[in-house]
Amino acid sequence: MFKILPFFFKNYYFSILFIYNNIIGMIKKIYEMTSQEITDFINNLLPVKKIEKDTFGEVFTNPVLINKLLDLFPSIIWNDPFKKWLDPCTGSGFFMIFVYLRLMESLENWQPNSKKRSFHIIKNMLFMVELNKNNCKICNNLFGTNINLICNDFLEDSFNDLTFDCIVGNPPFQDFYGLNNNGKRILGGKNKLYERIFLKSYNLLNKNGYLSFIVPDNIFSGNGSECYKTLIQNSIPFISFNPINQSFFPGIQQYICYFIMNKTNNLKNTTIDNGLNNFNIKLENRPVNPIRNWTLETEKLVKKYVSLQRNNSIYNRGKRLDSYSGNKYPIVYSNDKIIHTNNKNLAVGLGIKKAIIFSISVNLDFKMDYTGNFGIGPNTFYIPFNRISQGKKLEKFLNSNDYKTLVLATKTTRQFLKIALIEHLNLSKIMNSNYKFKSKKIIAKTNKSKTRKL
């Protein structure tokens, strides 16, 4: 059947409908399948998942990764036949397939009769929500007439006071705004759909319940996010920032993590998996975390250099290049480009001694303006100082590997520095103390920053 798929790829909807109709016709009920048949069922869905990814943003979650998440739930959960499980973004039901299989094994002593055990699990323990009607058909055929499936938008359904003990899944990252002329999906910009799904899931989670999601790692980037503030009010036993997580989602540039949360105010330390070694820390209510390279070393650097209070640095988002015209006021546009304007309001920072930091710079470049003769261009910070001696200490810090390590570890996009990092550097300590900044070689790959004095 799948050999003829290339002929239909140009018509996305027809391709999806064609594959789904054939798959649905072959589906046996999950309680009738062998382990090999379940594996074949998942593998047969891979071609349609490729089309769904391009069209709707649905991403196939590898069973290996699904089981890593399920391994995080304590054994007492698996032995309880009265817990309610929810997948808020079910897709084709992969998460619930493996939850079902585990419950069938762990509840055998509770109910030795496999048919009765299966009936109880599907009817009373598993709950699913899915927006895609084709996926709903697959889940209905797979789990049978006793399935608890809401074929609707998770964020819009009221759930009629229904709550859950365990919530698990891989929520979509961005909103979907239809298709362009090439059949590709139109995304919702920076709208973080997964955060809204997490917050609603949290509200549906019972006290002492567990939630485990696969999400972009920036959900843990700091307290600028309502999600992070919610997370740290509860116990987070484990977070994986292991780079191997990316291998489960080839072609996706967003960095991924997964975690488990226990909804309780009995807070405990969190185990961080960074791919090198696991270590325990206490998650703190602070503006940044070193999510791209969370080690004991970077944790110490954040505590040393990052303040909970906002400093007096200024970030200039600026205007388009064609908005700057004239020759009166010089502006540092980039590390190697000076432009001019006759509009003094566009020459942000003019007349102020400062360090100029470019938020978009592969080499972490910056310039020192000891005279205050220059304004700054778009996507640029400036950190003011009063005395030359303060500027010298600031320059030394910006040249240090401590600073470079912090920047690389706290970035949440490939291009930009983390704004909250610059805005919360402890400048009073950096510019008015005798800190000895580390200059040892760092692991992260970056060229040496280039400092220029103006």
C-alpha positions as CSV (number, residue, x, y, z in Angstrom):
1,M,0.0,0.0,0.0
2,F,2.7,2.5,1.0
3,K,4.6,2.2,-2.3
4,I,2.0,4.4,-4.0
5,L,2.2,7.2,-1.5
6,P,4.5,9.4,-3.5
7,F,1.8,9.9,-6.1
8,F,-0.4,11.5,-3.5
9,F,2.1,13.6,-1.5
10,K,1.2,16.8,-3.5
11,N,-2.4,16.6,-2.2
12,Y,-1.8,16.5,1.6
13,Y,-5.4,16.0,2.7
14,F,-6.0,13.2,0.1
15,S,-2.7,11.5,1.2
16,I,-3.7,11.6,4.9
17,L,-7.3,10.4,4.2
18,F,-6.0,7.6,1.9
19,I,-3.6,6.2,4.5
20,Y,-5.9,6.6,7.4
21,N,-8.7,4.8,5.7
22,N,-6.5,1.8,4.9
23,I,-4.9,1.7,8.4
24,I,-8.3,2.0,10.2
25,G,-9.5,-1.0,8.1
26,M,-6.6,-3.1,9.4
27,I,-6.7,-2.2,13.1
28,K,-7.4,-4.8,15.6
29,K,-8.5,-4.0,19.1
30,I,-5.5,-3.4,21.4
31,Y,-6.5,-6.2,23.7
32,E,-6.4,-8.6,20.7
33,M,-2.9,-7.6,19.6
34,T,0.4,-9.3,20.3
35,S,3.4,-7.2,21.1
36,Q,4.7,-7.6,17.5
37,E,1.3,-6.5,16.1
38,I,1.5,-3.4,18.3
39,T,4.9,-2.7,17.0
40,D,3.8,-3.2,13.4
41,F,0.8,-0.9,14.0
42,I,3.1,1.9,15.1
43,N,5.5,1.4,12.3
44,N,2.7,1.4,9.7
45,L,1.7,4.9,11.0
46,L,5.2,6.4,10.3
47,P,4.4,7.5,6.7
48,V,1.3,9.4,7.7
49,K,3.1,10.9,10.7
50,K,5.6,12.5,8.3
51,I,2.7,14.1,6.4
52,E,1.0,15.1,9.6
53,K,4.2,16.7,10.8
54,D,4.5,18.9,7.7
55,T,0.8,19.7,7.6
56,F,-0.4,20.0,11.2
57,G,2.8,20.0,13.3
58,E,2.1,16.6,14.8
59,V,5.3,14.9,15.8
60,F,5.8,11.1,16.1
61,T,7.0,10.3,19.6
62,N,9.4,7.4,19.6
63,P,8.4,4.5,21.9
64,V,11.8,4.5,23.5
65,L,11.2,8.1,24.6
66,I,7.7,7.4,25.7
67,N,8.9,4.6,28.0
68,K,11.6,6.9,29.4
69,L,8.8,9.2,30.6
70,L,6.7,6.3,31.9
71,D,9.7,5.0,33.8
72,L,9.6,8.2,35.9
73,F,6.3,7.4,37.5
74,P,6.6,5.6,40.9
75,S,5.6,2.0,41.1
76,I,2.8,2.7,43.5
77,I,1.0,4.5,40.7
78,W,1.2,1.5,38.4
79,N,-0.2,-0.7,41.1
80,D,-3.3,1.4,41.7
81,P,-6.3,0.4,39.7
82,F,-8.3,3.5,40.5
83,K,-6.0,6.2,39.1
84,K,-7.1,8.2,36.1
85,W,-4.6,8.8,33.3
86,L,-4.9,11.6,30.7
87,D,-3.1,12.4,27.5
88,P,-4.3,15.9,26.5
89,C,-2.9,15.6,22.9
90,T,-3.3,12.0,22.1
91,G,-2.5,11.8,18.4
92,S,-2.8,8.2,17.3
93,G,-2.7,7.0,20.9
94,F,0.9,6.0,21.3
95,F,1.4,7.2,24.9
96,M,-1.8,5.5,26.0
97,I,-0.8,2.2,24.2
98,F,2.2,1.9,26.4
99,V,0.3,3.1,29.6
100,Y,-2.3,0.4,28.8
101,L,0.4,-2.3,28.4
102,R,2.1,-1.4,31.6
103,L,-1.2,-1.4,33.5
104,M,-2.2,-4.7,32.1
105,E,1.0,-6.2,33.6
106,S,1.1,-4.3,36.9
107,L,-2.6,-4.9,37.7
108,E,-2.5,-8.7,37.1
109,N,-2.6,-9.5,40.8
110,W,-5.5,-7.2,41.3
111,Q,-7.5,-8.7,38.5
112,P,-6.2,-12.0,37.1
113,N,-8.8,-12.2,34.4
114,S,-7.2,-10.4,31.4
115,K,-10.4,-9.5,29.7
116,K,-11.9,-7.9,32.8
117,R,-8.6,-6.2,33.5
118,S,-8.5,-4.7,30.0
119,F,-12.1,-3.6,30.2
120,H,-11.5,-1.8,33.5
121,I,-8.3,-0.1,32.3
122,I,-9.9,1.2,29.1
123,K,-13.3,2.2,30.6
124,N,-12.2,3.6,34.0
125,M,-8.5,4.6,33.8
126,L,-7.5,5.9,30.4
127,F,-8.7,9.3,29.1
128,M,-7.7,11.0,25.9
129,V,-8.3,14.3,24.1
130,E,-7.5,14.7,20.4
131,L,-8.5,17.4,17.9
132,N,-7.6,15.6,14.6
133,K,-10.7,13.6,13.6
134,N,-8.6,11.0,11.7
135,N,-6.6,10.3,14.8
136,C,-9.8,10.0,16.8
137,K,-11.0,7.3,14.3
138,I,-7.7,5.4,14.9
139,C,-8.1,5.6,18.7
140,N,-11.7,4.6,18.6
141,N,-10.8,1.5,16.5
142,L,-7.8,0.7,18.6
143,F,-9.4,0.9,22.1
144,G,-13.0,0.0,21.2
145,T,-16.4,1.3,22.3
146,N,-15.4,1.8,25.9
147,I,-12.8,4.4,25.2
148,N,-12.9,7.7,27.0
149,L,-12.1,10.0,24.1
150,I,-12.9,13.7,23.7
151,C,-12.5,14.6,20.0
152,N,-12.2,18.3,20.6
153,D,-9.7,21.1,21.4
154,F,-8.2,20.4,24.8
155,L,-8.0,24.1,25.6
156,E,-11.7,24.6,24.9
157,D,-13.3,21.6,26.6
158,S,-14.7,22.1,30.1
159,F,-14.2,18.4,31.3
160,N,-17.3,18.8,33.5
161,D,-15.3,18.8,36.8
162,L,-13.3,15.7,35.8
163,T,-9.8,15.6,37.2
164,F,-6.9,13.2,36.8
165,D,-4.1,11.6,38.8
166,C,-1.5,11.1,36.0
167,I,-1.1,13.3,32.9
168,V,1.4,12.5,30.2
169,G,2.1,13.5,26.6
170,N,4.0,15.5,24.0
171,P,2.0,18.7,23.5
172,P,2.4,20.6,20.2
173,F,4.7,23.6,20.4
174,Q,2.9,26.2,18.4
175,D,-0.6,27.1,17.3
176,F,-1.7,26.1,13.8
177,Y,-3.2,28.8,11.5
178,G,-4.0,26.8,8.4
179,L,-1.9,25.9,5.3
180,N,0.0,28.0,2.8
181,N,-0.1,27.5,-1.0
182,N,2.5,24.8,-0.7
183,G,0.5,22.8,1.8
184,K,2.8,23.8,4.7
185,R,1.4,24.9,8.0
186,I,1.3,28.5,9.1
187,L,2.6,28.8,12.6
188,G,1.5,31.2,15.4
189,G,4.8,32.9,15.8
190,K,6.0,32.9,19.4
191,N,2.7,31.8,20.8
192,K,3.7,28.9,23.1
193,L,0.8,26.5,22.8
194,Y,2.5,23.9,25.0
195,E,2.6,26.4,27.9
196,R,-1.2,26.9,27.7
197,I,-1.6,23.1,27.5
198,F,0.6,22.6,30.6
199,L,-1.2,25.2,32.6
200,K,-4.6,23.7,31.9
201,S,-3.3,20.2,32.5
202,Y,-2.0,21.4,35.9
203,N,-5.4,22.7,36.8
204,L,-6.9,19.3,35.9
205,L,-4.3,17.4,38.0
206,N,-5.3,16.1,41.4
207,K,-3.3,17.0,44.5
208,N,-0.3,14.6,44.8
209,G,-0.8,13.7,41.1
210,Y,2.0,13.4,38.5
211,L,2.5,15.1,35.2
212,S,5.2,14.2,32.7
213,F,5.6,16.1,29.4
214,I,8.1,16.4,26.5
215,V,8.4,20.2,25.9
216,P,10.9,22.8,24.7
217,D,13.6,23.3,27.3
218,N,12.9,27.0,27.6
219,I,10.0,26.2,29.9
220,F,12.7,26.0,32.6
221,S,14.6,29.0,31.4
222,G,13.5,31.3,34.3
223,N,10.7,33.1,36.2
224,G,9.7,35.2,33.2
225,S,7.4,32.3,32.4
226,E,4.1,31.6,34.3
227,C,4.8,27.9,33.7
228,Y,8.2,28.0,35.5
229,K,6.6,29.8,38.4
230,T,4.0,27.1,38.6
231,L,6.5,24.3,38.2
232,I,8.8,25.4,41.1
233,Q,5.8,25.6,43.5
234,N,5.7,21.8,43.2
235,S,8.1,18.9,43.4
236,I,10.1,18.2,40.2
237,P,11.9,14.9,40.8
238,F,13.6,14.8,37.4
239,I,14.4,16.8,34.3
240,S,16.3,15.5,31.3
241,F,18.2,18.1,29.2
242,N,20.3,15.2,27.7
243,P,21.3,16.1,24.1
244,I,20.3,12.6,23.0
245,N,16.7,13.8,23.3
246,Q,17.2,15.7,20.1
247,S,17.9,12.4,18.2
248,F,14.3,11.4,18.8
249,F,13.1,14.4,16.7
250,P,15.3,14.7,13.6
251,G,14.8,18.0,11.8
252,I,13.4,19.9,14.8
253,Q,15.7,22.7,15.8
254,Q,14.0,23.5,19.1
255,Y,15.9,22.0,22.0
256,I,13.8,19.5,23.9
257,C,13.6,18.3,27.5
258,Y,11.3,16.0,29.5
259,F,10.4,16.1,33.1
260,I,8.0,14.7,35.8
261,M,6.2,16.9,38.3
262,N,4.5,15.8,41.5
263,K,1.7,18.2,42.5
264,T,2.7,18.8,46.1
265,N,4.1,21.5,48.3
266,N,6.5,19.0,49.8
267,L,9.4,20.3,47.7
268,K,12.5,18.1,47.2
269,N,15.6,18.5,45.2
270,T,15.6,18.0,41.4
271,T,17.8,15.5,39.6
272,I,19.2,17.1,36.4
273,D,20.3,14.8,33.5
274,N,22.6,16.7,31.2
275,G,24.0,13.7,29.3
276,L,27.3,13.7,31.2
277,N,26.3,13.1,34.8
278,N,23.3,13.5,37.0
279,F,23.3,15.9,39.9
280,N,20.8,17.2,42.4
281,I,19.9,20.9,42.8
282,K,17.0,23.0,44.2
283,L,15.1,24.8,41.5
284,E,15.0,28.5,42.4
285,N,12.7,31.4,41.6
286,R,15.2,33.4,39.5
287,P,15.3,35.1,36.1
288,V,17.6,32.6,34.2
289,N,18.7,29.0,34.3
290,P,21.6,27.4,32.4
291,I,19.3,25.1,30.5
292,R,21.6,24.6,27.5
293,N,24.5,23.4,29.7
294,W,23.2,22.8,33.2
295,T,26.2,21.6,35.3
296,L,27.3,22.2,38.8
297,E,29.8,24.7,37.3
298,T,27.2,26.7,35.4
299,E,24.8,26.5,38.4
300,K,27.6,28.2,40.5
301,L,28.1,30.9,37.9
302,V,24.4,31.8,37.8
303,K,24.4,32.1,41.6
304,K,27.6,34.2,41.5
305,Y,26.7,36.7,38.8
306,V,22.9,36.8,38.4
307,S,20.8,39.0,40.7
308,L,17.1,38.7,41.4
309,Q,16.9,42.5,40.9
310,R,16.9,44.1,37.5
311,N,20.0,46.2,36.8
312,N,20.2,49.5,34.8
313,S,21.1,48.0,31.5
314,I,19.1,49.1,28.5
315,Y,18.0,47.0,25.6
316,N,17.3,48.8,22.3
317,R,15.0,46.9,19.9
318,G,15.6,49.7,17.5
319,K,14.2,50.3,14.0
320,R,14.8,49.0,10.5
321,L,18.1,50.0,8.9
322,D,16.4,52.2,6.4
323,S,15.0,54.3,9.3
324,Y,18.5,55.6,10.1
325,S,19.5,58.5,7.7
326,G,21.7,61.5,8.0
327,N,25.3,62.1,9.2
328,K,24.9,63.9,12.5
329,Y,24.9,61.3,15.3
330,P,27.1,58.1,15.0
331,I,25.5,54.8,16.0
332,V,27.2,51.5,16.6
333,Y,25.1,49.3,14.4
334,S,27.2,46.1,14.6
335,N,30.7,45.1,15.6
336,D,32.1,46.3,12.3
337,K,29.6,48.9,11.2
338,I,29.0,52.5,12.2
339,I,25.9,54.3,10.8
340,H,24.6,57.8,11.3
341,T,21.3,59.5,11.9
342,N,20.0,63.1,12.2
343,N,17.3,61.9,14.7
344,K,18.8,62.1,18.2
345,N,16.0,59.9,19.5
346,L,17.4,57.0,17.5
347,A,20.9,57.4,18.9
348,V,20.0,55.6,22.1
349,G,22.7,55.9,24.8
350,L,24.4,58.9,23.2
351,G,26.4,60.9,25.8
352,I,26.7,57.9,28.2
353,K,29.9,55.9,29.0
354,K,28.9,52.3,28.4
355,A,29.6,48.8,27.3
356,I,27.8,47.9,24.1
357,I,26.6,44.3,23.8
358,F,25.2,42.8,20.6
359,S,22.4,40.4,21.2
360,I,23.0,38.8,17.8
361,S,26.6,37.8,17.7
362,V,28.1,34.4,17.1
363,N,31.4,35.5,18.7
364,L,29.7,37.3,21.6
365,D,31.2,40.6,20.4
366,F,30.9,43.8,22.3
367,K,32.4,47.3,22.3
368,M,33.5,49.7,25.0
369,D,32.4,53.3,24.6
370,Y,34.5,55.1,27.2
371,T,33.7,58.6,25.8
372,G,29.9,58.3,25.3
373,N,30.2,59.6,21.8
374,F,28.1,56.9,20.2
375,G,24.5,55.7,20.3
376,I,23.5,52.1,19.8
377,G,21.6,50.4,17.0
378,P,18.8,47.8,17.1
379,N,19.0,44.5,19.0
380,T,21.7,45.9,21.2
381,F,22.2,46.4,24.9
382,Y,24.2,49.0,26.7
383,I,25.4,48.9,30.3
384,P,26.2,52.4,31.6
385,F,29.0,53.2,34.0
386,N,30.2,56.3,35.7
387,R,34.0,55.8,36.2
388,I,36.6,54.5,33.8
389,S,37.7,52.0,36.5
390,Q,34.2,50.5,36.5
391,G,34.3,50.2,32.7
392,K,37.6,48.4,32.9
393,K,36.2,45.8,35.3
394,L,33.1,45.4,33.2
395,E,35.3,44.9,30.1
396,K,37.4,42.3,31.9
397,F,34.2,40.4,32.8
398,L,32.8,40.6,29.3
399,N,36.1,39.1,28.0
400,S,36.1,36.3,30.6
401,N,35.1,32.7,30.1
402,D,32.8,33.0,33.1
403,Y,30.7,35.4,31.0
404,K,30.9,33.4,27.8
405,T,29.9,30.2,29.6
406,L,26.9,32.0,31.1
407,V,25.7,33.4,27.8
408,L,26.0,30.0,26.0
409,A,24.3,28.1,28.8
410,T,21.4,30.4,29.2
411,K,20.5,31.1,25.6
412,T,17.0,30.0,24.6
413,T,17.3,30.8,20.8
414,R,20.2,30.1,18.5
415,Q,20.8,33.7,17.6
416,F,20.0,35.9,20.6
417,L,21.5,36.3,24.0
418,K,19.1,35.8,26.8
419,I,17.8,39.3,27.5
420,A,17.0,38.4,31.1
421,L,20.7,37.4,31.7
422,I,22.0,40.8,30.7
423,E,19.2,42.6,32.6
424,H,20.0,40.7,35.8
425,L,23.8,40.6,35.9
426,N,24.9,41.7,39.3
427,L,26.7,44.8,38.0
428,S,27.4,46.4,41.3
429,K,29.5,43.4,42.3
430,I,31.1,43.1,38.8
431,M,32.1,46.7,38.5
432,N,32.8,47.5,42.1
433,S,34.6,44.4,43.4
434,N,37.9,42.6,42.9
435,Y,36.4,39.5,41.3
436,K,38.9,37.3,39.6
437,F,37.1,36.1,36.5
438,K,38.0,32.6,35.3
439,S,39.9,32.4,32.0
440,K,40.2,28.6,31.7
441,K,39.1,27.1,28.4
442,I,35.4,26.3,28.2
443,I,33.8,23.3,26.5
444,A,31.3,25.2,24.4
445,K,32.4,25.9,20.8
446,T,32.7,29.6,20.1
447,N,35.3,31.9,18.8
448,K,36.9,34.5,21.1
449,S,34.8,37.6,21.5
450,K,36.3,40.7,19.8
451,T,36.4,43.8,21.9
452,R,36.8,47.2,20.4
453,K,37.2,50.5,22.1
454,L,35.5,53.5,20.4
